[in-house]
Amino acid sequence: MKDDVKIIVSNDVIKRMTALPAAVQTKGLELMLKFQTDPRSPGINYETIQGARDKNFRSVRIDQGYRGIIFRAPKDNVFVWLHVDKHDDAYAWAAKRKMSVNPVNGALTLTNISFVEETVQREAAPAPTQPEPSFAALSDRDLMALGVPEEMLPAVRTIRSEGDLDAMRDELPVEAYEGLFLVLAGDSVSSILAARETRVDREIDTEDFASAAERDESRSRFYVVEGENDLQAILSAPLEQWRVFLHPTQRRLTTRSLNGTSRILGGAGTGKTVLAMHRAKHLASRLVDTDKKLLFTTFTTNLALDIEDGLKSICSPEQMARIDVINLDALVFRLLKARRYEHEIAFDYEAKCAPVWESAMVDFDPALGVSRDFVREEFEQVVLAQGLASRDDYREAPRRGRGAVLSRKKRDALWEIFENYRLQLSATGLKEPDDAYRDACALLASEGHPPYVHAVVDETQDFGPQALRLIRALVPPGPNDLMFVGDGHQRIYAKNKASMGSCGIDIRGRSRKLYLNYRTTEEIRREAVSLLEGIEVDDLDGGSDEIARYKSLMHGPKPGRIQGASMEAIRDGIRDFIAQCLEENRDTKVGLMAPTAKLRDQLAQQIREAGYKVATVNHRERLSRKDAQIFAMTLHRAKGLELDAVAVVVNRDLDENLRKLVYVGMTRAKRAARFYC
Ligand SMILES: Nc1ncnc2c1ncn2[C@@H]1O[C@H](COP(=O)(O)OP(=O)(O)OP(=O)(O)O)[C@@H](O)[C@H]1O
C-alpha cells in the first residue's frame, strides 16, 4: 500500500461483503486488495455515475453483475469504499448520496440527499395542527456539534416528536441520533458534548477527508485500513461490527489515559462489555514486552469464558498473554490456594454453610424482636459486607439501609450468634466467600506487591464490598489502574450492593455513561424497563441512576406479556413462539428462562417432548459452543448472554429482585421476547 494513500471502508461495505454470494465475495475481496495496492492502477476502471449528487462518487466493477461504489476525495489521496451491490441497485444508491465533513465536529458523514428532499417536501404541506418543531431552539451549529451532517439539517428541522426522530434514525450518524434523543429527554447540548468529550473548538477543513477519517466520530462507521494484511484479515473473518466500529464514546474510553479509576454505567446492551474488552486490549498492548499483567474479571464462570473468546478475536497472542481472564471467585480460590490457605471457600451456601448457620441459630432468642431472616441479612449486609471482626467493631458499625435500630444489648446478643457461626464454620475447615475475600486482601497487603497493574471489571453491580476491596488490593493505585463497567438495574444478587467510594475506590471525575442499546429492539427494551418502574436504582457508588435516557437502535414486534396462564397454556404458547421464531429464521437461538432450576427443567422437558433439541446452560460453559438452538437456563445464568429470542416464565410474585432478574432475562433478546407471569 502506498504511503500517501488512505483507504477507508464503511461499515455498510463490510456488512454487505459478508452477505454476498461466495463467488462475488471472493472477487470483491480480490478487487479490494488490488485496489489497496494502487487505487490509481490502470487496471481499475472507474465509471462516473449519471445524475450523482456527489461528483466524487465512482463505481468499480466487481464482476458482471456487481459494482462497488467509491468516493475519491478531490484533494488528497483518500478513497472510501462506500457500498457494494448489484449493478442497478448500486448506481441507484450512489445517485442519492453525498459525502462530506461535518464543519463543526469534523466527522466524516454520508447523507441520503433524496431522503432529505422528500422529508422537506412533505413538510411543505404541513397538517393544520402540528406541534412545534422539536429542535427550534437549537442553532445549526448546535445540531452539527451533536453530529447532524450539514446536508441533513433541513430534515432534522422537520422533527416534531420522538417518533419523527426514530423514523430518521437510519439516516443519521449514530452520535447525532443519540444527541438528539438526549436533547428530547431534557439534556443541554453543552452537557451532552461535555460528557462525550466532543471537541467543537477546532477549525475544520471540510476538504481534508484524511484528517476527518481519523476522528472518533468517523470511526464509528468508517474503518481506515492500516497495512497490507489488515483488510484481508477483517474481511475474511465473520465480521462482527463491534470488533471494528466503536461508538465515539466507546472509542474514547478505550484509548484515553486516565489519572486513576473509571466507572462506566449503561443499561442492558449498551456495549459495556465491548468497551471493556477494547480497553483491555489497548492497555495490554502497552504491556507486551513486559512481565506485567492485566486482570479482566467478571462475576460468573461462563461470562469469563465468553469474554475470553471475545478478547481472542480482537487481541494478538502477545496481547492475550498479558491478560488474565477469570471470574473473581475462581481468582480468589487460585490466589489463596497458592498461598496455602487452610480453609475451603464455601461458595455453595446451601450445601456448606446453611447447616452450620442453623446450628449457630439455636441460641436465637425470639424476644429480640427480629426475625430469623433478619439475623442472616444482618450478618451478610453488615458483618460480612463490612468485614467486621470483633464485637466492638459491630457495636460501632453503620447499618445504613437496615431499617430497625438495634440497641447495644441486641447487637451484643446477635454478635454471639455471628461469632459462634464463624467459629463453627472455621472448625469444619470452611470460610464464607466474603471472609475469604477479606483474608485474601490482608495477605496481599502483607506481601506488598499487588499482582496486576490494571484491572477491567465487568458486571460490577454484582460485586459486594469485600470483592471491590479485593479488586482494589490486586492493583496498585495509579494511572489507568481500574475500569469498572456495570448497571445497577441488572443487580441480581441484592446483598451485593456496594459503594465504590467506601471500598477505597475513587472514581470522582472519571465516570461516564453509554446510552445506545445495540442489542435489543426498542420494544423489548421498553417492556423490560417497565418492570423496573418505581424501583430505586443506584450508580454503584452510593448515588442513584435512572433509566429514562437509554434507547435502542432497532425496532421489532412488541413482546408478549401473558398473565395467569396455566402450565399447559404456557407450554403450548412457548412451542408456538419457538416454531414462529425458527420459521422466520432457521438459525434463531432461543433462550428459555425461569427463576428456579426446577421450573427450567420442567419447561425444557416440555419443549423436548415437542421434538426440539434443548441444551441446559450450566455453570462452566460457553453458549457459543453448544450444539442446540434452544437454551434452557435459570434467570441468574442469563446474565451477560445474548440470544435472538427469549421466553421468560415466572411462577411467583414479582418482587423487586425478581423484576430485576426478568429485566436481565428479557434484555438478552435481540429480536423477540415473551414473558409469562
Ligand atoms: N459499537 C458497536 N457497534 C455495533 N454493535 C455493538 C457495539 N457495541 C456493542 N455492540 C453490540 O451490542 C450488543 C451488546 O453489547 P455488550 O454485550 O457489550 O453490552 P453490555 O452493555 O455489556 O450488555 P449487558 O449489560 O446487557 O450485558 C452486542 O451484540 C455487541 O456486539
The ligand as a Gaussian input file, in Angstrom:
#p B3LYP/6-31G(d) Opt

LIG

0 1
 N      -20.037000      -0.184000      18.710000
 C      -20.828000      -1.202000      18.474000
 N      -21.247000      -1.450000      17.230000
 C      -22.051000      -2.474000      16.949000
 N      -22.501000      -3.342000      17.873000
 C      -22.117000      -3.143000      19.141000
 C      -21.266000      -2.073000      19.517000
 N      -21.068000      -2.134000      20.840000
 C      -21.764000      -3.193000      21.277000
 N      -22.377000      -3.803000      20.264000
 C      -23.218000      -4.995000      20.319000
 O      -24.260000      -4.770000      21.244000
 C      -24.550000      -5.931000      21.989000
 C      -24.427000      -5.622000      23.454000
 O      -23.074000      -5.294000      23.768000
 P      -22.450000      -5.641000      25.186000
 O      -22.653000      -7.071000      25.498000
 O      -21.097000      -5.082000      25.223000
 O      -23.420000      -4.773000      26.083000
 P      -23.487000      -4.653000      27.657000
 O      -23.755000      -3.233000      27.924000
 O      -22.304000      -5.285000      28.277000
 O      -24.784000      -5.510000      27.915000
 P      -25.415000      -6.151000      29.248000
 O      -25.195000      -5.180000      30.353000
 O      -26.842000      -6.283000      28.868000
 O      -24.770000      -7.477000      29.447000
 C      -23.574000      -6.981000      21.495000
 O      -24.204000      -7.742000      20.496000
 C      -22.475000      -6.189000      20.879000
 O      -21.804000      -6.894000      19.886000

